[in-house]
Amino acid sequence: MGALDRRTFLSRTGAALAGVGWAAAARGADRKKPNIVFILADDLGRHQVGCYGNPFYETPHLDTLAAQGVKFTDAYAACPVCSPTRASIMTGKYPARLHITDYIPGNPFPNAKLKTPDWRKELPLGEVTLAEMLSEAGYACGHFGKWHLDDRNDAVYRPGDPGTPETQGFSDVLVTAKPDARETAAAGAAPDYDAHNARAITDRALAFMEAHRDRPFFCHMGHNLVHQPEMEGAARIVKYTRRRDMSNERGNNPVLAAMVETLDGQVGRVMKALDDLGLAQNTILVFFSDNGDYYGREGLKPFYGSKGDLYEGGVRMPLIVRWPGVVAPGTESAALMSSVDFFPTFAEIAGVPVRDETVDGVSVLSALRGETPPDRGPIFWHYPHYHSLGIGPSGAVREGKYKLIEWFEKSIDGPETPGALELYDLEADPGERNNLAASLPEKAAELHAKLAAWRKRVGAQEMSRNPEHDPERADRPH
């Protein structure tokens, strides 16, 4: 599958839109294209949202959103860390194709057994982003919050630097970072270490929606929660600590729960504003997360795994979509979906023709409508990196109910090496406790062959043996 550059894509898109008179003309000018509000959480596991079955976490607004829309049960982030997943959302391409396969700027392990490839630290300007695609269809595009697709380590944020949202199609921008980071939420100002990013992100997003209420808009909200210790009221921590102690459930984290409740409150503000502005009926509201929970592999019922992990706990995400009049309220979809699918889905909704060679994802509009989901084939992962949580480099593929994980430190000596491959039946074993690679060798070999062929097809960067390998220091980051 090839790739078009930005200029070619936009020129083809413009010609195609002119030829069809845009989607609005095809459907009738009386229906305005739907607005799109995309809320992206940071490090939020699926188990931390109440409507996914964990009563420990209070998420009344997200629960209401699910009751008004569709809740996906098999939605995945394209990577177990943030920057690659964000790149996949923006482009519809797998991180392996983009060569953005770790969080930016990454954390090298110079003494590890395998050498990490020289991967990209910035989303290339030649890539077509969601904002550029939707701008071509007449959308106003704003980004508010965490971006993490450029390697900015300066104390001052400079809008318009290569890789920043202003250069990737967004006309209204607020970039935030963790309160203790060196970046700043205010362009050209020194960092405010007491910045309450969650509220600031929502404030700017609501102002953007109101300013563009008379035209279609794409509002991308990248919350820093729950990656950072930020919540409204320390009393919430006390509340959840008591709840955990009474329940004897040690896997639940009171500090995270307080942050989740704070994030949920910001979702509620967006829902109320859309109602107050009279925009809710013609707005697609999406809630998603970039990767799994950072804090530990256990306690993620029914899953196992964490951020940095290709087990389900690291990549299987909460996805809730509300679209009045199109999405049936209170429904659940088991459609297999990856974060690479947002780009082609929004393109179809906006009436923008996307040629197959420009994206890896598929449109899941039919699943949103409650129709037969697309026959999308397998979904893939490639994480040729060591993670600070002590997790080794790996790749994975899911097709149907089966999922195969390949551990590169072992498979470099051959896929038959004990422990190199793990195979799971996710219907019978969502917690990935029963490795079937030995009992179903044909299925394991079949999926491994598909994974290897996919890596070659997308030009994935492979790992190699590290001549500087030092077993005594291998687990120490640079």
C-alpha positions in Angstrom: 0.0 0.0 0.0 1.6 3.2 -1.1 1.4 6.7 0.3 0.4 10.0 -1.2 2.1 13.2 -0.1 0.1 16.1 1.3 0.0 18.1 -1.9 -1.2 15.2 -4.1 -3.9 14.2 -1.6 -5.3 17.7 -1.3 -5.3 18.4 -5.0 -7.0 15.1 -5.7 -9.5 15.7 -2.9 -10.3 19.2 -4.1 -10.9 18.0 -7.6 -13.1 15.1 -6.4 -15.1 17.4 -4.1 -15.7 19.8 -7.0 -16.8 16.9 -9.1 -19.4 15.7 -6.7 -20.4 19.1 -5.4 -19.3 18.0 -1.9 -21.4 15.6 0.3 -23.8 18.3 1.4 -24.8 19.0 -2.2 -25.3 15.3 -2.8 -27.5 14.9 0.2 -29.3 18.2 -0.1 -28.1 21.6 1.1 -30.7 21.6 3.9 -28.6 19.3 6.1 -25.3 20.8 7.4 -22.4 18.4 7.8 -22.2 17.1 11.4 -19.7 18.7 13.8 -17.1 16.4 15.2 -15.9 16.7 18.8 -13.1 14.2 19.7 -12.1 13.9 23.3 -8.9 12.0 23.8 -7.9 10.9 27.3 -4.3 10.1 28.3 -3.4 6.8 29.9 -7.0 5.9 30.7 -7.7 2.2 30.8 -11.1 0.8 29.7 -11.6 -0.6 33.2 -11.6 2.9 34.6 -14.9 3.9 33.0 -18.0 3.0 35.0 -20.1 2.0 32.0 -17.6 -0.7 31.1 -18.4 -2.5 34.3 -16.2 -1.1 37.2 -18.4 0.6 39.8 -15.3 1.9 41.7 -14.9 4.7 39.3 -17.5 7.4 39.1 -18.1 8.6 35.5 -21.7 9.7 35.4 -21.3 11.9 32.3 -19.5 9.2 30.3 -22.1 6.7 31.4 -24.8 9.1 30.2 -22.9 9.5 26.9 -22.9 5.7 26.5 -26.6 5.6 27.3 -27.2 8.2 24.5 -24.9 6.5 22.0 -22.9 3.4 21.2 -20.2 1.7 23.4 -17.6 -0.2 21.5 -16.2 -3.4 23.2 -13.4 -4.2 20.8 -11.8 -0.8 20.1 -8.0 -0.6 20.1 -5.2 1.9 20.2 -2.7 1.3 17.5 0.2 1.4 20.0 0.5 0.9 23.8 2.0 4.4 24.2 0.7 7.9 23.4 2.5 9.6 20.5 2.1 6.7 18.0 -1.6 6.3 18.8 -2.1 10.0 18.3 -0.3 9.9 15.0 -2.5 7.0 13.9 -5.6 9.0 14.7 -4.4 12.1 12.8 -3.3 10.2 9.7 -5.2 6.9 9.5 -1.9 5.1 9.2 -0.2 2.5 11.4 2.7 3.8 13.6 4.9 1.2 11.9 4.3 2.8 8.5 4.9 6.3 9.9 8.0 5.1 11.8 6.6 6.9 14.9 6.6 3.8 17.2 7.4 5.2 20.6 6.4 8.2 22.7 8.3 11.3 21.8 11.2 11.7 22.5 11.4 8.1 23.9 13.7 6.5 26.5 16.7 4.6 25.0 18.0 1.4 26.6 21.6 1.4 25.3 22.6 -1.9 27.0 19.6 -4.0 26.0 19.8 -7.2 24.0 18.2 -5.6 20.9 18.9 -2.3 19.3 16.0 0.1 18.8 15.7 1.4 15.2 16.1 5.1 14.4 12.5 6.1 14.5 10.8 9.5 13.8 10.4 12.0 16.6 7.9 14.2 14.8 4.9 13.8 12.6 6.2 14.7 9.1 4.7 17.8 7.4 4.1 15.7 4.3 1.5 13.6 6.1 -2.2 14.6 5.6 -3.9 15.1 8.9 -7.5 14.9 10.0 -7.5 18.6 10.2 -6.3 19.1 6.7 -8.7 16.6 5.3 -11.7 18.1 7.1 -10.6 21.7 6.3 -10.9 20.7 2.6 -14.5 19.8 3.3 -15.2 23.2 4.8 -14.7 22.4 8.5 -13.2 24.8 11.0 -10.5 22.9 12.9 -9.3 23.5 16.5 -6.9 21.6 18.7 -6.9 22.1 22.5 -4.7 20.2 24.9 -1.9 17.6 24.6 -0.4 17.3 21.1 2.8 15.2 21.6 3.6 14.8 17.9 6.7 17.0 17.8 9.9 17.0 19.8 9.6 20.3 21.6 11.8 20.5 24.7 11.9 24.2 25.0 10.7 26.3 28.0 8.6 28.4 25.6 6.0 27.0 23.2 6.4 28.6 19.7 3.3 28.2 17.6 4.0 27.5 14.0 7.3 25.6 14.6 7.4 22.5 12.3 5.3 19.7 13.6 3.1 21.9 15.8 -0.7 21.8 15.3 -0.7 25.1 13.4 1.4 23.5 10.7 -0.8 20.4 10.6 -4.1 22.0 9.6 -5.5 23.5 12.9 -6.4 27.2 12.9 -7.2 27.6 16.6 -4.8 26.0 19.0 -4.0 25.6 22.6 -1.1 23.2 23.5 -0.8 21.9 27.0 1.6 19.6 28.9 1.9 18.2 32.3 2.0 21.0 35.0 5.6 20.1 35.8 6.7 20.0 32.2 8.9 22.6 30.5 6.3 23.4 27.9 3.5 25.9 28.5 -0.2 26.1 27.8 0.2 29.8 26.8 2.0 30.6 23.6 5.1 32.7 24.2 4.8 32.7 28.0 6.8 31.0 30.8 5.3 27.7 32.1 2.6 28.0 34.7 3.3 25.1 37.1 -0.1 25.5 38.7 -2.1 25.4 35.4 -5.3 23.5 35.6 -5.1 22.0 32.1 -8.4 20.1 32.2 -10.4 23.3 32.7 -8.3 25.4 30.4 -8.7 22.8 27.6 -12.5 22.8 27.9 -12.7 26.5 28.2 -11.0 27.0 24.9 -12.9 24.2 23.2 -16.2 25.6 24.3 -15.3 29.1 23.0 -14.2 27.5 19.7 -17.6 25.7 19.3 -19.5 28.8 20.0 -17.5 30.9 17.6 -18.1 28.4 14.8 -21.6 27.3 15.7 -22.9 28.4 12.2 -20.5 26.2 10.2 -19.2 22.6 10.6 -16.3 22.2 13.0 -13.8 19.6 14.2 -12.8 20.1 17.8 -10.0 17.9 19.0 -9.5 17.9 22.8 -6.4 16.2 24.0 -6.6 15.9 27.8 -3.5 15.4 29.9 -5.6 13.5 32.4 -5.1 10.8 33.7 -1.4 10.9 33.0 -0.8 13.5 35.6 -1.8 14.2 39.2 -4.6 16.8 38.6 -8.0 16.8 40.1 -10.6 19.2 41.5 -10.6 18.7 45.2 -8.3 16.4 47.3 -11.5 15.2 49.1 -12.1 13.0 46.1 -8.9 11.0 46.9 -10.2 10.5 50.5 -13.5 9.3 49.1 -12.0 6.7 46.8 -9.4 5.6 49.4 -12.2 4.7 51.8 -14.1 3.0 49.1 -11.1 0.9 48.2 -10.4 -0.1 51.8 -14.0 -1.1 52.3 -14.1 -3.2 49.2 -10.7 -4.9 49.7 -10.1 -4.4 46.0 -6.5 -3.4 45.9 -6.3 -3.1 42.1 -8.3 0.2 42.1 -6.3 3.4 42.5 -7.9 6.3 44.5 -5.7 9.0 43.0 -6.5 7.8 39.5 -10.2 7.6 40.4 -10.1 11.2 41.5 -8.5 12.2 38.2 -11.0 10.1 36.2 -13.9 11.9 38.0 -12.3 15.3 37.1 -12.0 14.2 33.5 -15.6 13.0 33.5 -16.7 16.4 34.7 -15.0 18.1 31.7 -16.9 15.7 29.4 -20.1 16.8 31.1 -19.2 20.5 30.5 -18.9 19.7 26.7 -22.2 17.8 26.7 -24.0 20.7 28.4 -22.5 23.3 26.1 -23.6 21.4 23.0 -27.1 21.4 24.4 -27.0 25.1 25.3 -25.7 26.0 21.9 -28.4 23.9 20.2 -25.6 21.8 18.5 -26.0 18.4 20.2 -28.4 17.0 17.5 -25.9 17.6 14.7 -22.7 16.8 16.5 -20.7 13.6 16.7 -19.2 13.3 20.2 -16.4 10.8 20.5 -14.5 9.7 23.6 -11.4 7.6 23.4 -8.0 7.0 25.1 -4.5 6.7 23.7 -3.3 3.7 25.7 -3.8 1.7 28.8 -3.3 2.4 32.5 0.3 3.0 33.6 -0.1 1.6 37.1 0.5 -2.1 37.0 -0.6 -5.1 35.0 -2.9 -6.6 37.6 -6.3 -5.3 38.7 -7.5 -4.4 35.2 -10.4 -6.9 35.2 -11.2 -8.6 33.0 -7.9 -7.7 31.2 -4.2 -8.1 32.0 -1.5 -5.6 30.9 -0.6 -1.9 31.1 0.7 1.0 29.2 3.7 -0.2 27.1 2.1 -3.6 26.8 0.5 -5.4 23.9 -1.7 -7.4 26.2 -5.3 -6.2 26.2 -4.9 -3.9 29.2 -2.4 -1.8 27.2 -4.3 -1.4 24.0 -8.0 -2.2 24.4 -9.7 1.1 24.9 -12.9 2.7 25.9 -14.7 4.1 22.8 -18.1 5.9 23.1 -19.8 7.7 20.2 -22.9 9.7 20.3 -24.6 10.9 17.1 -28.3 11.6 17.5 -30.4 10.4 14.7 -27.7 8.0 13.4 -26.4 6.1 16.3 -29.0 4.2 18.2 -28.9 5.2 21.9 -27.8 2.7 24.5 -26.3 0.2 22.1 -23.1 -1.8 22.1 -20.9 -2.8 19.2 -18.4 -5.6 19.1 -17.0 -4.4 15.7 -13.3 -4.8 15.7 -11.8 -1.3 15.4 -8.4 0.4 15.6 -7.4 4.0 16.0 -6.4 4.1 12.3 -10.1 3.9 11.5 -11.0 7.3 12.7 -9.5 9.1 9.6 -11.4 7.1 7.0 -14.6 7.2 9.1 -14.6 10.9 9.5 -13.7 11.3 5.8 -16.8 9.3 4.7 -19.0 11.3 7.1 -17.6 14.6 5.7 -18.0 13.4 2.1 -14.2 13.4 1.4 -13.1 10.7 -1.0 -10.0 8.9 0.4 -8.1 6.6 -1.9 -7.1 3.2 -0.4 -3.4 3.9 -0.6 -3.6 6.9 1.7 -4.7 5.1 4.8 -4.4 1.8 6.7 -7.8 2.1 8.4 -11.3 1.4 7.2 -14.5 3.4 7.7 -16.7 2.0 10.5 -19.6 4.2 9.6 -21.7 1.1 9.0 -21.0 0.0 12.6 -22.1 3.4 13.9 -25.3 3.0 12.1 -25.9 -0.4 13.6 -25.4 -2.1 10.3 -23.0 -5.0 9.5 -19.5 -3.8 10.4 -16.8 -3.8 7.7 -14.9 -6.9 6.9 -11.7 -5.2 7.9 -9.4 -8.2 8.3 -6.6 -8.3 11.0 -5.4 -5.4 13.0 -1.7 -5.1 13.8 0.8 -3.6 16.3 4.6 -3.0 16.2 6.4 -1.8 19.2 10.2 -2.2 18.7 11.1 -0.5 22.0 11.8 -1.2 25.6 9.4 0.4 28.1 10.4 1.9 31.5 7.9 -0.4 33.2 10.2 -3.3 32.3 8.2 -4.5 29.3 10.2 -5.9 26.3 9.7 -5.1 22.6 6.9 -6.9 20.9 4.5 -7.1 18.0 0.9 -8.4 17.8 -2.0 -9.2 15.5 -5.6 -9.9 16.1 -7.9 -11.6 13.7 -11.3 -12.6 14.8 -11.2 -14.1 18.3 -7.5 -14.9 18.1 -4.6 -12.7 19.1 -0.9 -13.5 18.7 1.9 -11.6 20.5 5.5 -11.9 19.4 8.3 -11.1 21.8 11.2 -9.8 19.8 14.0 -10.7 22.2 13.1 -14.3 21.9 11.9 -14.5 18.3 15.1 -13.0 17.0 16.5 -16.5 17.6 13.6 -18.0 15.7 9.8 -18.1 16.2 10.1 -21.6 17.6 12.1 -20.3 20.6 10.2 -21.0 23.8 8.2 -18.0 24.8 8.6 -16.2 21.5 5.0 -16.5 20.5 1.8 -16.3 22.6 -1.6 -17.1 21.2 -4.9 -16.3 23.0 -8.6 -16.9 22.3 -10.0 -13.6 23.5 -13.6 -14.8 23.6 -12.8 -17.6 26.0 -9.8 -15.9 27.7 -10.0 -12.1 27.6 -7.4 -11.9 30.5 -4.8 -13.7 28.3 -3.9 -16.3 30.9 -3.9 -19.4 28.7 -1.2 -19.4 26.0 -2.4 -21.6 23.1 0.7 -21.4 21.0 1.8 -24.9 21.8 -1.7 -26.5 21.5 -2.7 -24.6 18.3 0.6 -24.4 16.5 -1.0 -24.1 13.0 -3.0 -21.0 14.1 0.0 -19.5 15.8 2.1 -20.0 12.6 -0.6 -18.6 10.4 -1.0 -15.4 12.4 2.8 -15.0 12.8 3.2 -15.2 9.0 0.5 -12.5 8.6 2.3 -10.3 11.1 5.6 -10.7 9.4 4.1 -10.0 6.0 2.4 -6.9 7.3 5.6 -5.6 8.7 7.3 -6.0 5.4 4.3 -4.4 3.6 4.2 -1.2 5.7 8.0 -0.9 5.9 8.2 -1.4 9.6 11.6 -0.8 11.2 13.0 -4.0 12.6 15.2 -4.4 15.6 18.7 -5.9 15.4 21.2 -7.5 17.9 22.9 -4.9 20.0 26.7 -5.1 20.0 26.7 -3.0 23.2 24.5 -5.5 25.1 25.3 -5.8 28.7 23.1 -8.2 30.6 23.8 -6.6 34.0 22.7 -3.2 32.8 20.2 -4.2 30.1 17.1 -3.0 32.1 18.5 0.5 32.8 17.3 3.3 30.6 19.8 5.9 29.3 
